Amino acid sequence: MNEPLLALRGLAATVTTAGGRARAVEGVDLDLERGGALALVGESGSGKTLTALSITNLAPAGVAYTGSVRFDGVEMLGLAERELERRRGRAIGTVFQDTGAALDPLRRVADQIAEPAVHHLGLDVATARQHALAALGRLAVPDPARVARAFPHELSGGMRQRATLALALACSPRLLVLDEPTSALDPSSAAAVLALVHELRVESGLALLLVTHDLGLVAAHADRVAVMYAGRVVEEGPARAVLERPAHPYTLGLLRSLPARAARGDKLGAIPGAPPSLDARPSGCAFRTRCPLARAQCEHRPPLEAVGEDRRSACWFAHEVPAP
């Protein structure tokens, strides 16, 4: 059996808080197949971004990982910085939510996109700039020569996001990590950017890890989805099956709060309360203080286990979760 392109086993992340050290991510086991698309979904603070950052060790200072992160057969945790640098940008491209942080405001867009081609592919500067221009053209950027000459502040949010995507794809990576890639974009720009990503996946067999709070994006762009809450995966399976019939009350709450429900006349739901802080997570099931199905058994932590073909849920009462 072929090894997945990306395999997480027992992944945990510990961070420093006002109360000391705390687990922000715990016990994450996930696979992403070659050419597949996996979405990590959850509210802010669920641990999805820290999980994604473990792949290239780009987490903020003070975050410590344990467990295993294997990419293309190589263990990434504990890998020497030089070896990580060889894979960042070359084998793994990343598009962050904040394009302002991803792009250097003092350098022209073409120079920034060209840099990884010089570093990883060994191209000379002139050839790399032509490579950058071609990358912008592949992303359907109007007047790519103008955009290439521009500084980031001279571009719209949607155009900066495309430039960031061109930077991430400059060396034809095998995995693209998109961390909340559309949160700063208007709906039309967001749809255009993700449509381009889809086309590239079809053409090149690119694998996609999509980090988002938007289940609407999951339905359109992911094969599988892992729902995270309070640092743990609470549901995982094929995207269509999970979205049509969730097996965890938290997933159900997310689905019932989608704005699309209001557009078709359904009543919008809201998950009561707020996610627990790192310093004050309840014992047992962390979602039990917000859950309509909670009862005494939920004071014991439920394992993430099979609840049907190719699906897992961490809920004692997964089979009682109603349809959205």
C-alpha positions in Angstrom: 0.0 0.0 0.0 1.4 3.4 -1.0 2.3 5.8 1.8 0.2 9.0 1.8 1.9 12.2 0.7 1.3 13.6 4.2 0.7 11.6 7.4 0.2 13.0 10.8 0.3 10.6 13.8 -0.2 11.6 17.4 0.5 15.2 16.6 0.5 17.6 19.6 1.4 21.3 19.9 2.2 22.9 23.2 2.2 26.7 23.6 3.0 29.2 26.3 0.0 30.9 27.9 -0.5 33.3 30.9 -1.0 30.2 33.0 2.0 28.3 31.8 2.3 25.7 29.1 -0.8 24.3 27.5 -1.8 21.8 24.8 -3.2 23.7 21.8 -3.3 20.6 19.6 -3.6 17.0 20.8 -3.6 13.5 19.3 -4.2 14.5 15.6 -4.0 11.5 13.2 -4.6 12.5 9.5 -3.7 11.4 6.0 -3.6 13.4 2.8 -3.2 11.3 -0.3 -1.2 12.3 -3.4 -3.3 14.6 -5.4 -6.0 14.7 -2.8 -7.7 17.7 -1.0 -8.1 17.7 2.7 -9.9 20.6 4.6 -9.2 21.4 8.3 -12.3 23.2 9.6 -13.1 24.8 13.0 -13.7 28.1 14.8 -10.7 30.3 15.6 -8.5 28.7 18.3 -9.5 25.2 17.2 -5.9 24.3 16.4 -6.2 23.9 12.6 -3.6 26.5 11.7 -1.0 25.1 14.2 -1.7 21.7 12.8 -1.0 23.0 9.2 2.1 24.9 10.3 3.6 21.7 11.8 4.4 20.5 8.2 7.1 23.1 7.6 7.8 24.1 11.2 6.6 27.7 10.6 4.7 28.1 13.9 5.4 31.1 16.1 8.2 31.0 18.7 7.2 29.2 21.8 5.3 26.4 20.0 6.7 22.9 20.5 5.5 19.9 18.5 5.6 16.2 19.4 4.3 13.2 17.5 5.0 12.5 13.8 4.6 14.5 10.6 5.7 12.6 7.6 5.8 14.3 4.2 6.7 12.2 1.1 8.2 9.6 3.3 10.4 12.0 5.4 9.8 12.8 9.0 9.5 16.6 9.3 9.5 17.1 13.0 13.1 17.5 14.2 14.4 17.9 10.6 17.4 20.2 10.3 16.6 23.8 9.2 18.6 23.3 6.1 16.5 20.3 5.1 13.3 22.2 5.9 14.4 25.1 3.7 14.9 22.7 0.8 11.3 21.6 1.0 9.6 25.0 1.8 8.6 26.5 -1.5 10.1 23.7 -3.5 7.9 20.7 -2.5 5.5 22.5 -0.2 3.9 25.9 -1.1 2.0 27.9 1.5 -0.5 30.7 1.1 -1.2 32.5 4.3 -4.3 34.5 5.2 -2.3 37.8 5.6 -0.9 38.7 2.2 0.6 41.8 3.8 2.9 39.5 5.8 3.6 37.1 3.0 4.8 39.8 0.5 7.6 42.2 1.2 6.3 45.8 0.8 9.7 47.1 -0.4 10.2 44.7 -3.3 8.5 44.4 -6.6 6.2 41.4 -7.1 8.2 39.8 -9.9 11.4 39.8 -7.8 9.6 38.0 -4.9 8.1 35.3 -7.2 11.4 34.9 -8.9 13.4 34.3 -5.7 12.4 30.7 -5.0 13.1 29.8 -8.7 16.6 31.1 -8.3 17.1 29.4 -4.9 15.4 26.1 -5.6 15.6 25.6 -9.4 19.0 27.3 -10.0 17.7 29.8 -12.6 19.5 33.0 -13.3 17.7 36.2 -12.2 16.6 37.2 -15.7 15.2 33.7 -16.5 13.5 33.6 -13.0 11.8 36.9 -13.7 10.4 35.5 -16.9 9.3 32.4 -14.9 7.5 34.7 -12.5 5.7 36.5 -15.3 4.6 33.1 -16.7 3.4 32.1 -13.2 1.2 35.2 -13.0 -0.1 34.5 -16.5 -1.1 30.9 -15.5 -3.2 32.5 -12.7 -5.2 34.6 -15.2 -3.7 37.8 -13.9 -4.8 40.7 -16.2 -1.8 42.5 -17.6 0.8 40.3 -15.7 3.7 42.6 -16.8 2.1 45.5 -14.9 1.5 43.4 -11.8 5.0 42.0 -12.0 6.5 45.5 -11.8 4.2 46.6 -9.0 4.8 46.8 -5.3 2.3 44.9 -3.1 0.6 48.1 -1.9 -0.3 49.1 -5.5 -2.4 46.0 -5.9 -6.0 45.1 -4.8 -6.5 42.4 -2.1 -7.5 39.9 -4.8 -4.5 40.6 -6.9 -2.1 40.4 -3.9 -3.7 37.0 -3.1 -3.0 35.8 -6.7 0.6 37.1 -6.5 1.0 35.2 -3.2 -0.4 32.1 -4.9 2.0 32.5 -7.8 4.8 32.7 -5.3 3.7 29.5 -3.6 3.4 27.7 -6.9 6.6 29.1 -8.5 8.5 25.8 -8.1 5.6 23.4 -8.9 5.3 22.0 -5.3 3.6 18.7 -4.6 1.5 20.1 -1.7 -0.2 23.5 -1.5 -1.3 24.7 2.0 -4.0 27.4 1.9 -4.6 29.0 5.3 -7.9 30.9 5.3 -7.0 32.1 1.7 -10.2 34.0 1.0 -11.1 35.6 4.4 -9.9 39.0 3.2 -11.4 38.8 -0.3 -14.8 39.7 -1.6 -17.0 36.8 -2.8 -16.2 37.1 -6.5 -12.4 37.4 -5.9 -12.5 34.4 -3.5 -14.4 32.3 -6.0 -11.9 33.2 -8.8 -8.8 32.4 -6.7 -10.2 29.0 -5.6 -11.3 28.2 -9.2 -7.7 28.7 -10.3 -6.4 26.4 -7.6 -8.9 23.7 -8.7 -7.7 24.0 -12.3 -4.1 23.7 -11.2 -4.9 20.6 -9.2 -6.6 19.0 -12.2 -3.7 19.8 -14.4 -0.8 18.9 -12.2 -2.0 16.4 -9.5 -1.2 19.0 -6.8 -2.4 18.0 -3.3 -4.2 20.6 -1.3 -4.5 21.2 2.5 -7.2 23.8 3.0 -7.5 25.5 6.4 -10.8 27.3 6.8 -13.8 28.1 9.0 -16.0 28.1 5.9 -17.8 24.9 5.2 -19.1 26.3 1.9 -15.5 26.1 0.6 -15.1 22.6 1.8 -18.1 21.4 -0.2 -16.7 22.9 -3.4 -12.9 22.2 -3.0 -12.2 19.3 -0.6 -12.3 15.5 -1.0 -12.1 14.9 2.8 -12.7 17.1 5.8 -11.4 17.0 9.4 -13.4 19.1 11.9 -11.3 20.4 14.8 -12.5 21.6 18.2 -10.3 22.6 21.2 -7.2 21.1 19.6 -8.7 17.7 18.7 -10.2 16.2 15.5 -13.8 15.5 16.5 -15.0 14.3 13.1 -13.3 13.2 9.9 -14.4 11.6 6.6 -15.3 12.2 3.0 -16.4 15.8 2.6 -19.7 15.1 1.0 -20.8 12.5 3.5 -19.8 14.7 6.5 -21.6 17.8 5.2 -24.8 15.9 4.2 -25.0 13.9 7.5 -22.7 15.0 10.2 -21.7 12.6 13.0 -20.8 15.2 15.6 -22.9 17.9 17.2 -20.2 20.5 16.6 -20.2 19.8 12.9 -23.9 20.1 12.9 -23.7 23.5 14.6 -21.3 24.8 12.0 -23.5 23.6 9.2 -26.6 25.2 10.7 -24.9 28.5 11.1 -24.0 28.8 7.4 -25.3 32.0 5.7 -26.5 29.9 2.8 -29.3 28.6 5.0 -30.7 32.1 5.3 -30.5 32.6 1.6 -32.9 29.6 1.1 -35.2 30.6 3.9 -34.0 28.2 6.6 -33.5 29.5 10.2 -29.9 30.2 11.0 -28.6 28.4 14.1 -25.9 29.5 16.5 -23.7 27.4 18.7 -24.3 28.7 22.2 -21.4 29.9 24.3 -17.8 30.1 23.1 -14.9 27.7 22.6 -12.9 27.1 25.8 -9.6 28.8 26.3 -6.4 26.8 26.5 -6.3 27.3 30.3 -9.9 26.3 30.9 -10.8 23.3 28.8 -13.5 21.1 30.4 -12.8 17.6 31.3 -14.2 14.8 29.2 -15.6 16.0 25.9 -14.5 19.6 25.4 -17.7 20.4 23.5 -20.1 19.2 26.2 -20.7 22.6 27.7 -22.2 23.8 24.4 -23.7 20.5 23.2 -27.5 19.8 23.0 -26.8 16.1 23.2 -24.6 16.3 26.3 -25.3 14.0 29.3 -23.4 12.4 32.1 -21.3 10.1 29.9 -19.8 13.1 28.2 -17.8 13.8 31.3 -15.5 11.1 29.9 -13.6 11.9 26.8 -14.9 10.0 23.8 -12.3 8.5 21.5 -12.2 9.3 17.8 -13.4 6.1 16.3 -15.2 4.6 13.3 -18.9 5.4 12.9 -19.4 4.0 9.4 -17.4 3.3 6.3 -14.4 5.6 6.1 -15.7 8.0 8.8 -14.7 8.8 12.4 -16.3 10.8 15.1 -15.4 11.6 18.7 -18.9 11.6 20.2 -20.6 9.0 22.4 -23.9 9.7 20.6 -22.7 10.1 17.0 -25.7 8.1 15.7 -28.1 10.5 17.4 -26.9 13.6 15.5 -29.8 14.8 13.3 -29.5 16.0 9.7 -28.6 19.7 9.1 
